[in-house]
Structures are given as structure tokens and as C-alpha cells.
Amino acid sequence: MTSPDEPATSTASPDPRPATAADPEGDAKAVTEAALFEAFGGVRGMVETVLPGLLFVTIFTINKDLHTSAIAALAVSLLLVVVRLIRRDTVKHAFSGVFGVAFGVLFAMMTGNAKDFYLPGMLYTLGLALAYIITTLAGVPLIGLILGPVFKENLSWRTRNPGRKKAYAKASWAWGLILLAKCAILFPLYWWADTAQLGWVLIALKIPPFLLSVYLTWVFLAKAPPPIDVFAEMEERERAEKEREAATAGTGDRPPARHRR
């Protein structure tokens, strides 16, 4: 899921299981940082998030040509996907970014209003903010659903790890409220500002709110109990079951002992 608020997933594959070392707290923070980097992307993900919109607003500010600006933004999005394909990197979120830019181009072309290039992304941000808040109120915070598989804990935090569930709830509240604050700035500008003004403000608000949300998520999770590795538990159960079956089969194959006279 890529948006102006969630950059593309990186190709790094850290093992987010807690390590046993002399400094468990430091290990937990490092593990959490690696998992967040994997889930939300790094510098490359942020560049890929900002570049199409930056190109659009730059060209439009210079020549006020909607078609040239839109085509350039879409072209650079496609180029980023091609680069990922060539390097055999993860393209799921890159494709999502292309669809986001494509919807913006479609809206702007249909209405003839260049500001509508930004409207789909703004609506997505608003929907995402509400999703974070609603899922948290429902007891299934969205950030836990996103990060659970990354930490190899799936949904075990819901019933088996209450401290971790509380941390996910805090993080989801942070994401939801920060994104709502961003929407409170952008939507009035959509009505009052011109295309260039809205575009530059939107570019300025792409990365800082995201970094703040990720940082708060890191703070909450670094202080939370370690994740329960449900995959390791499944493997252990399967191994124990195979050992029991082997032991049972070995006992059944033995010839019956002769009775002593």
C-alpha cells in the first residue's frame, strides 16, 4: 500500500525476532527499526513517493500546461517501476504508486482542473486517517495488521500480547491524528489556493508527517513486549509432532517380547 503517507516497501529483509544479547532493550529498538524500515521503506521509498508530484508541480509552475505536467508525472512513475523490475526489486508498492498518479492524471484531465491531480491522493489520505482511528476503536489497530506479518507475529498480539496491542493502538492513533491534521491543512487549500500553491504545500507535507508517524511508532513498539513468533511456534509444533509419530512408529514395529517361564 503506497501513498504520499506510506512510501514503498524496501527490499531489505531483516529478521524481526528478538535477539538474545547483553542489551535486550537496544536489540529491541534495533529490531523494531529494521522492521519499520522494511514495512515503510527508506530513502528510496521517500524519493519515489515525492518525485512524481514534485515533477508535476515544477512543470506546471513554469508553463501552466496541465497535459505536459501530467504526462511527465506519469512517465516518471512508470520509469521507477521499470527500474525496480530491472533490478528485480519488490514492485507491488511501485505499481500502487503508478495507479495513484494515474488516477490523479485521469481526474485532472476529466475536469480540466490541474488541482484535481492531487485530489485522489488527498482523499486516500483522509480515508487512511479514518481507517487508523476506526480500526483502533474497534480493537484491531491498523498498524498492527500492517506490521504483524513483518514481525512474524500475525494477529497473536490481539489475544496473547496485550502490551503489544496497546503499543499498536497508540501508534495507530498517532498515524490517524497526524494524517487528519495534514488533511485539515490541504483541503482548505484545495478550495482557496491555486494549483502551484497547493502543489508546493503538498510536497512540503509529504515527508515530515510520515517521518513523525514512523518515529512515534518506533518509540511505542521499542518499549512494548517482544513479538511472539508464531511461525517459529508452528515449526516447533510440526517438529514435535513428527518426533512423536516417529517414536510411535518405532514402538509399533518392535516384535512383542517373549514371556519368561
VOVEX-736391 format. One line per 5 residues: number of its first residue (from 1); their letters; for each residue x, z, y of C-alpha. Coordinates in steps of 0.5 Angstrom, whole numbers, plus 500, padded with zeros to 3 digits. Layout:
# residues N
NUM = A = X/Z/Y | ...
This chain:
# residues 261
1 = MTSPD = 500/500/500 | 504/498/506 | 501/498/513 | 504/500/520 | 504/507/518
6 = EPATS = 507/506/511 | 513/502/510 | 514/498/504 | 517/502/498 | 524/502/497
11 = TASPD = 528/499/490 | 531/506/489 | 529/510/483 | 531/517/484 | 529/522/478
16 = PRPAT = 525/527/482 | 525/532/477 | 528/539/479 | 536/539/477 | 539/546/475
21 = AADPE = 545/548/480 | 547/553/483 | 543/552/489 | 536/550/487 | 533/550/494
26 = GDAKA = 538/545/496 | 537/541/490 | 529/541/491 | 530/539/498 | 535/533/496
31 = VTEAA = 530/531/490 | 524/531/495 | 528/527/500 | 529/522/495 | 522/521/492
36 = LFEAF = 520/520/499 | 525/515/500 | 522/512/494 | 515/512/496 | 515/510/503
41 = GGVRG = 521/506/504 | 528/507/508 | 530/503/514 | 529/496/511 | 522/498/510
46 = MVETV = 521/500/517 | 524/494/519 | 520/489/515 | 514/493/518 | 516/492/525
51 = LPGLL = 519/485/525 | 512/481/525 | 509/485/530 | 515/485/535 | 516/478/534
56 = FVTIF = 508/476/536 | 508/481/542 | 515/478/544 | 513/471/544 | 506/472/547
61 = TINKD = 509/476/553 | 514/470/554 | 509/464/553 | 502/467/552 | 501/462/547
66 = LHTSA = 497/465/541 | 498/460/536 | 505/460/536 | 506/467/536 | 501/468/530
71 = IAALA = 505/463/526 | 511/466/528 | 509/473/525 | 506/470/519 | 512/466/518
76 = VSLLL = 517/472/518 | 512/476/514 | 513/470/508 | 520/470/509 | 521/477/508
81 = VVVRL = 517/476/501 | 522/470/499 | 528/475/501 | 525/480/496 | 523/475/491
86 = IRRDT = 530/472/491 | 533/479/491 | 528/481/485 | 526/487/489 | 519/490/489
91 = VKHAF = 514/485/492 | 508/489/492 | 508/492/499 | 511/486/502 | 505/482/499
96 = SGVFG = 501/487/502 | 504/486/509 | 503/479/509 | 496/480/508 | 496/485/513
101 = VAFGV = 499/480/518 | 495/474/515 | 488/478/517 | 491/479/524 | 492/472/525
106 = LFAMM = 485/470/522 | 482/475/527 | 485/472/533 | 484/465/531 | 477/466/530
111 = TGNAK = 475/470/536 | 481/466/541 | 483/473/543 | 490/475/542 | 489/482/542
116 = DFYLP = 485/481/535 | 491/480/532 | 492/488/532 | 485/490/530 | 485/489/523
121 = GMLYT = 492/494/523 | 488/499/527 | 482/499/523 | 486/500/517 | 490/506/520
126 = LGLAL = 483/509/522 | 481/508/515 | 487/511/512 | 487/517/517 | 480/519/515
131 = AYIIT = 482/518/507 | 487/523/508 | 482/528/511 | 476/527/507 | 480/527/500
136 = TLAGV = 483/533/502 | 477/536/504 | 474/534/497 | 480/538/494 | 484/532/492
141 = PLIGL = 489/530/498 | 491/523/498 | 498/524/499 | 498/528/492 | 495/522/489
146 = ILGPV = 501/517/492 | 507/522/490 | 504/525/484 | 507/519/480 | 513/519/484
151 = FKENL = 515/526/482 | 512/524/475 | 507/530/475 | 501/525/476 | 495/530/477
156 = SWRTR = 498/536/474 | 498/539/481 | 491/540/481 | 490/545/476 | 497/547/474
161 = NPGRK = 501/548/480 | 496/551/486 | 502/552/490 | 504/545/490 | 497/543/491
166 = KAYAK = 497/547/497 | 503/543/500 | 500/536/498 | 494/539/502 | 498/541/508
171 = ASWAW = 502/534/508 | 495/530/508 | 492/534/514 | 499/532/517 | 498/525/516
176 = GLILL = 491/525/518 | 491/528/524 | 497/524/526 | 494/518/525 | 488/520/528
181 = AKCAI = 492/522/535 | 495/515/534 | 488/511/534 | 486/516/540 | 491/512/544
186 = LFPLY = 491/505/541 | 483/504/541 | 482/505/548 | 488/501/550 | 485/495/546
191 = WWADT = 479/495/551 | 483/497/557 | 490/494/556 | 492/486/556 | 495/483/549
196 = AQLGW = 502/484/551 | 501/492/554 | 497/493/547 | 502/490/543 | 508/494/546
201 = VLIAL = 505/500/546 | 503/499/538 | 510/497/537 | 513/504/540 | 508/508/536
206 = KIPPF = 509/504/529 | 515/509/527 | 515/515/531 | 509/518/528 | 511/515/521
211 = LLSVY = 517/519/521 | 514/525/524 | 509/525/518 | 514/524/513 | 518/529/516
216 = LTWVF = 513/534/515 | 511/532/508 | 518/533/506 | 518/540/509 | 512/542/506
221 = LAKAP = 514/540/499 | 521/542/499 | 518/549/500 | 513/548/494 | 514/550/487
226 = PPIDV = 517/544/483 | 513/539/480 | 511/539/473 | 514/533/469 | 508/531/465
231 = FAEME = 512/525/462 | 517/530/459 | 512/534/456 | 509/528/453 | 515/526/450
236 = ERERA = 517/533/447 | 510/534/444 | 511/527/441 | 518/529/438 | 515/536/436
241 = EKERE = 509/532/432 | 514/527/429 | 518/533/426 | 512/537/423 | 510/530/420
246 = AATAG = 517/529/417 | 517/536/415 | 510/536/412 | 512/529/408 | 519/532/406
251 = TGDRP = 515/538/403 | 510/534/399 | 515/529/396 | 518/535/392 | 517/536/385
256 = PARHR = 513/542/383 | 517/548/381 | 517/550/373 | 514/557/372 | 519/561/369
261 = R = 518/564/362
